[in-house]
Amino acid sequence: MKATTIFSLLIFPHHELRILDYNRLVTDLNGMDAAAFLSRLEAICTVAKSGQPAKPRKPGEFGLYLGGAWYRLALKAELVPHGDPVARPRR
């Protein structure tokens, strides 16, 4: 039997495209407290406390709500993908 894959495709001009939040809930820090978790994150990104909900402003930026406070996370420059994601070689 031949397998068939079907998916929808839409094309929009870039100025009409809006990417919405894609939120995830982490319920277990694997035995770490909030300070240890934030310390581990600093190995791959900058961590800055934010007085308001932190929404990404550019690629590689994330918001984190932890322990009743918001944080803005920014991946280190070498970890942020650049260029055409389709043309980029696979790892």
Buried (B, 14 or more C-beta within 10 A) or exposed (E): EEEEEEEEEEEEEEEEEEEEEEEEEEEEEEEEEEEEBBEEBEEEBEBEEBEEEBEBEEEBBBBBBBEEEBBBBBBEEEEEEEEEEEEEEEE
